[in-house]
Amino acid sequence: MSLKRLVWLSTIAHCVSGSLPFLSRPDLSPPKLNITVPASSQTETGYLFFTAAQGDIPGSVGPDQPGAYIFQDDGELVWSGAGYFAGWVANFGPVVIDGKPALRAFQGDVIAATGRMLGNHAILDNSYQTVSITQAAAHRLSSAHEFEIVGGRSILMETPVMTVVDFSAYGGDHDQRFLLEELDLKTGELMFEWSSQGIMNPADSAILLDKEGVFDGRTQKSAWNYFHINSIDKDDQGNYLISARHYNAIFKINGSSGDVIWQLGGETGSDFHIPPNAEFAFQHDARFQYRSEDGQIERIYFFDNAAYSSPEERFLLVQGEMQTYNAPDNLTAHTQGSFRFLPNGNRLVNWGSAGAITEFADNGMVLFHAYLDSYPSKNVQSYRAFRANWTGSPSEDPAVLALKLREEKIAVWVSWNGDTETKTWNFHLQASEVAGTISLGSVQRSGFETRFEMPLASLSLDLKNIQDFSVIAEAIDSNGVVMRRSRPVAFSQDRSGLRILADLGEQQDFHRAARHLRLEL
């Protein structure tokens, strides 16, 4: 082969019942991150993008609201995707399309036992409005495994295709002549298509054909998933990199002919020698990183799920010598996971089924680590995670709750799901029968939800009939510009649940208050 050396990088990966209620948005119940290594000046800037779903460990509780989320490093919620997508959500993250920032996510169904997902991909703009739904061509359903934007315009997708074949060559009997899962590689509207069928031998799969059970080929649900593409990447020469999880191999595919240029790993057929201490298995998220000018050296990286066969947790850099990074808390990720280089040279690792995110420095130091739960319980799993800068300008209005606390003060809680630009909140009082508003004051934003209080004694108004008054909140950016006003929200005090909420709110017991609110309203 003309390629003299392949340099590859991997992460060997040999959890969300906690919730954080908000008084202005009691309908939201996002996971509460357990941050064991806080971010520092060495951590890359940007928000964390991930999905949280119930873990695959028997008895897992999972998050109250599975789905897509954006968080700050300190565990503060930025955006909850509850209600924005349909069904099971995965592979959520930021993208650039036609020069504009956007968000993408898979939505659909998942068969956890086989790792098969069927659905489509939604694209949201920075106001969190759905601008398109992308489906595979030729009447096929898409999978969550890949949705990679190439050059800001075309799309790499993977779709499972069930095909009827004779399984007798693979140890099946006459009752097993049913379905074989064939995985197609696509970009956009069939600019290119590649199929594993006819090129790859199912007999070389690490996943055997079952006599009965998960992969017995007797039904569409149990089709033999012998290849299992779970990531696709494209280089500047138009060639493709695919990860075949059930082959324990990564392939470089010619972007014109569809021929295999090289194979790394696998039960048979690897074009490169892999030393025993660097063997990998069931990998995810394979990506091109570097190619020398003469084309003789290529570097790729991927997330290694070798925890099925190895207890060792490490991140590998193989380039003449091996550098080992230890995973926090001896994490093991049997399924899913991702690994990405960050702009400052750090590495972001999502530990898949282990339900955690870690940022490493180049020298292997852990710069940030968080479990996607209030404790490391493996109650949650996450397909991939990303870190990036993001500017969110929600199309929805800010949410407000206004209460008269006992008889001596008023309190207002305000939030704006997905907003990243508000620095200050201004508050105005409006009487139902009087035109205009009265300024109540302002307060610096304090996370997803901000609380404002004012003693009644400081107001020259008779607020005995509190239901005659409303509050308006204004979102102010760093330049002092009003970005959005909430609708007028009336004060409340008469409903039993809100009285309990007001009493508890004075004690700052927001979690207990929200539980009462959900039970009694």
N, C-alpha and C positions, 0 to 999 in steps of 0.2 A: 504494500500500500504506500501511496505517496505521503500519507500522513504519518510522520515519524513518531509522534508522541501525542497522546491525549492526556490533558491535565484535567482532573475532575475533582469536584468539591462536593462534599455531602454532609448532611447532619444525620447521625444515627440516633434514632429515638428509641433506644433499646428499653362540669364540674360546676347549674348555676341556680342553687336554691335560694340564696340570699337575694333580697330585693331592697330597693331604695325608693320609697314612696315620696311623691311630691304633692303638696296640698293644692296647688293650682292645677295639677294634672293627676288626680287620683286614679285615672284610667291606665296610667303607665306603671309598669313594674319591671324595670330593667335589672339585669344582674348587678351585683355589688362586687367590684373587683377586690381581691385580696392581694395587695401589693407588698411583696416581701423584700424586694430591692427597689427603693424609690429612684426615680429619674434624677439625673444630675446634669451639670454643665457639659458632660461628655456624651450625654444621650442626644441622638438626632432630634431635631425639631419636627413638629407635625403631630397629627392626631392618629389614634389607633382605630383601624377599621376591621371589624370581624363579625362573624355570626356566632350565636350561641344556641346550641341545641341539646336535647337530653342525651346524656352519655350512653354508651353501649354496654356499660357494666350492669349486670342484673341488679335491679333495685334502685337504679339511678332515679333521682327525683327530677332533675333538670330545672331549667329556668321557669319562672312564672310565665314569661312571654318570650318564647324562642323567636329568633329572628336576627335582623341586621342592626348593628350599633356602631356609633362613633363615640369614642371616649377620649378624654385628656389623660396625660400621664399620671395625674394625681388621682385618677379614679372618678373624676367628675364627668357625668353624662353630657354629651353634646347633642346627640340625636338618637332617638328611638325610632326604628322602622316599623313599630307595631302598627298594623293596619295598612301598610304601604304595599305589601306583597301578599301573594296568595300561596298557601301551602307551606311546604318545607323550603327554607331559604338557605343558600350557601354561596360561597365564592363572591362575597360582597366586597367591593373596594372601589377606589377612585380610578378614573380613566380620563383620557383626553380624546375627544372626537371632533374633528374639523376645527381644531385649535381651541375648543371650549371644554372646560372641566365638567365632568359628569360622574355619575355613580352607576355601577352595574351590579346585578345580582341574579342568580338563578332562582326561579320559583317553580315549584311543582311537587312531585311525589318522590319518595325514596324508599327502597327496599333495603333495610339495614343489613340483613343477612348476606346479601349478594353485592352490596355497594352500587347497585344500579339506581340511577336517578332519571326521571323522565319529566320533561316540562319545557320551559322556555326561559329566555333571558330578558330582563327588564332593564331599561336605561332611564335614569332620572337625571334631570338637570340640577343646577345648584339651588333651585327653589324647591327641590324634592318633588317635582311634578314628573310623572311618567311621560317621556317623549317618544318612546318606541318599545315595542315588544319584538324581539328577534327570535325567529324559529328556524330550525334546520330546513333545508330544501327537500324536495321529492317526497313530501308527506311523511317526514320523519320527525320524531320528537328529539329534542336536545337533551344533553346531560349537563350536570353541574360541573363536570370535571374541567372543562376549559371554555373560556370566553376571552381570548386574548386579542386586544386591539393592535393591529399592525399598521404602522405609518399613519395612525390617526384616522384611518378610513376603512380598511378591510378588517375582517374578523376571522379568527381561528376558532373553530368549534369542533366538538367531538359528539358523535351520536351513536348509540347502540342500535344494531340492526340484527334481528333474529332471522336465521336462515335454516331451512329444513335440510338435514344431511343424514347420511348413514353413519352411525356411530360404531359399527362393528369393528372398524379398524382401530378403535381406541378402547376396546374392551367392553363395549356396550352390547346388549342383546337386541333381539328384533323389536322389543317394546320401547327401545330408546332411539328410534329414528325420528327424532322430533327437531328440537331447536338448538342451534349453535349461535352464540352471540358474536356477531361481527361488528367491529368498531371502525367507523369511517372518520377520516380526517377531512375537514372542510374549511374553506375560507370564503366568507361572504356568500355570494350567490353562485356557488359552484365554480369559483375561479380555479379550484384544484380539489381533487378528491382522491383519497387513498384508502384502500381496504386491506386489512390484514389477511382476509381470506384468499387462499391461493398462493400467498407469499410465505406466511408463517405456518408451521406444522403444529397443530394442536397437541400432538404427542409430546412436544417439548415444553408444554406448560407446566408451571409449578403447582397448578391447581388441577387435580385429577378429576376425571369424569366420575360422578357418584353413581352407584347402583340405584340409590334412592336418596332423596334429600335436597340440599340447597342447589347443587349443580347436576341434577340427574338428566336434564334435557327433556323432560317429559311435558313441560308446560312452558309458556312464555315466561312466567315468573321464575322458573328454575332452569332457564336456558344456561348451557355451559359457558361460563364467562372465562374463556381460556386465555384471552389476551389482556383485556382491561386497560385501555388507554386512559390515563388520568392527568396528562398534561401535554401541551403542544407549544412549541416555540418556533420562531422563524428567524433566520439570520439575514445579513445584508446581501447575501448571494442568492437568496430565495430558497434555501434548503430548510428542512424541518427537523426538529428534535422532538421525538415522542418518547414518553415514559410508558412502558407496558408493565404494569404492576404484577400481573400474574405470570409474566415471563421472567420476572426478576431482571429485566434488561432495559436498556435505553438504546434507541436507534436514531441514526441520522439518515434522513430520507432525501433523495434527490428531488428537488422541487419541480423538475421538468418531466423526468421519466418515471418517478416513483420508485426507483431502485434503491435498495439499501446500500448506503455508502459505507457505514460501519455499524457494528454492534458492540455495546459495552455490557458485559455481564450475561446472565442467562444460564439455563441448565446446559446448553450446548451452543456453539457458534460464536462465542465472544472473539472479537478481533484483537483484544488486548489482554495481557496477563494481569490478573488482579491478585496481589499477595493475600494470604489468608487473613491478615489483620485488617484488611481493607475491603473485605467482601461485603456486599450489601444485598438487601432483599426487600420486596414489596414497596419500593420507593415511590415518592411523589414529587411533583413540582420541579421537573428537570428544565434547566434554562441554559442557553448560550451565555457566555460571559466575555470570552476573548479569543481572538485568532491572530497568530503572528502574521506579519506582512507576507512571508513566503508560504503561508498556509500549512507549514509543517507542524505547528503546535496549536491545539485548540484547548480551551478551558471551558468546562461546563460545571454547573453546580446543581445539587438536588437534595431533597430531604429523604433520608434513609430510614425506613421503618423496620430495621432488622431486629427489633425487639422480640419478634417471634423466635429468633434463633440465637440471639446474643443478649446477655444482660448488661453489656457495656454501653454507656451513654457518652457520646462524643461527637464532635464536629471535626470533619477531616478536610485537610488540604493536602493533596497529593501532587507534588511537583519535585520529584527527586527525593524528597523527604516528607514525612508525615507529621503534621501538627495536630495535636489532640486537644479538644475543648470539652470539658465536663459539663453535662447538663445539670441544672439545679435539682436538688432533692431526688436524684436517681430516677428521673422521669422516664417512662416508657410509653411510646405512642405506637400502638399496633396498627392504627389506621389513620389516614388523612395526614395533614401537616404541610407546612410550607417553609421555605427559606429564601430570603431576599437580601441582596446587598443594598445598603442605604447610601445616599449621596455622600455622607461624610466618611464612608468606609466601614461603618459598623454593619453588623449582620442582625437581621430580625428573623427569629424563629417562632413559628406557631407549632405547638406540640400536639396538634390534631386531637386524637381521642383522649389525650391526657388533660385537655382543657387549660392550657397555659400559654403565655407569650413571654419570650426572653429576647432582650437585645444584648448582643455581645460586642465587645471591642475587638479590634484586629488581633490582639494578643490573647484573646480568650476570656478576658475579664467580663463578668456579668455586670452590665450597666443598668439593667432594668429587668425586673421579673414580676409577673402578675398572674395569679390564677383567676380564671373567669368565673369565680364563685367566691363566697365569703370564707371558704376554707378549701384546702386541697382534697376534695372528696371524689373526684372523677365523676361528679354528677353531670358534667357538661362536656361537650366536644365542639370543636370548631374546625371547619374544613381548611380555610386559609386565613391569614391575617396580613395586614398591610399598615405601613406608616407613611403619611404624606401630609403636606400642607393642604388646607381646604378652606374655602370661603363659602359659607352657607347663608343664603338669603331666603328664608322660608316664605312660601306663598300664604300660609295660614297666619292668622293674627295671634298676637301674644295671648296667653291664658292668664286669667286673673281670678283670685279669690279674695274678697274683702269682708272683714268681720269687725263687729264692735265687740271688743273684749271686756266683759263685765260692764262696768260703767265709766271707766276712767281713760280708755284709750281705744284707738282703732289700729288695725293691722291689715296689711295687704301683702299677698304672695303673688309673684308674677314669674312666668317662664315663657320661653319662645323656642319650641322644639326645633333644633337644627341651626339656630342662629349662632354665628361665630363673631359678630362684629359689634354687638352692644357693649358699651363700656359703662353707661349710666342709665338708670331708670328715673324718669320724672313722673310724678303722680299729681292728678288733678281731681278736684271734687266737683261734682255736678248735681244740682238740685233738679228734680223732675219738672218743677213748674217755673224754673228760672233759666233764662238764656245765659250762655257763657259758662265758664268754669273758674274755680278758685284753685290756685296752686297750693298743693300740700307740701311740696318739697321734692328732693331727689336723694338717691342713694347709689353708691357704686355697685355695679353688678357683683354678685357673689356666687358664681357657679351657675348651674342649670336653673335653679330657682332662687330668687332674691326676695327677702322679707323687708318690709318697710313698716315702721310704727310711728305713731304720733299721739301724744297726750291730748285728750279732749279739751283740757284747759287752755291749750294754745290756740284753739279755734274760737272765733267770735260768732259761733253759730249754735243754734239749738238743734242738737242731734238726737232728741228724745225719740222722734219718729224716724228712725234710721232708714226705714224702707223707702223714704222719700229722697234718698241720696244715692248717687252712684260714683264709682271711681273709674278714671281712665288712666292707663299706663302708657308712657311714651318711651320707645327704645331710642337711645341716643348713641351715636358712634363716637369715635375718638376725635373727630373734628367738630363735635357739637351739633351735628345734623340729625334731625328727627327722621328716623328710618321708617317707623311704623307706630301707629296708635292702636291700642286695644279698643274694642267696643266698650261702651259704658256698662259696668258691672255693678249691680245693686249690692248694698251691704246686706248681710244676713245675720240673724241672731235668734230667730224663732224656732228653727228646726232642731230637734233634740240632738241629732248627730253633730250639728255645727256648734251647739253649746258645749258639748263634750270636747269637740275639736278646739274651740277657743280656750277652754280651761287648760287643756293639755299643751296647747300652743304656747301659752305663757311660760310653761315649764320647759319649752324647747324639746318636748318629747314627741318628735314628728312621727316616728315609726309607730308608736302606740296610738297616736292620734289618727293616723291614716287607717289603722285597723278598725278603730271605732267608726270612722267615716264610712268605710266600705260596708260595715255591718248594719248601720243604723239609718243611712240615707234612703 
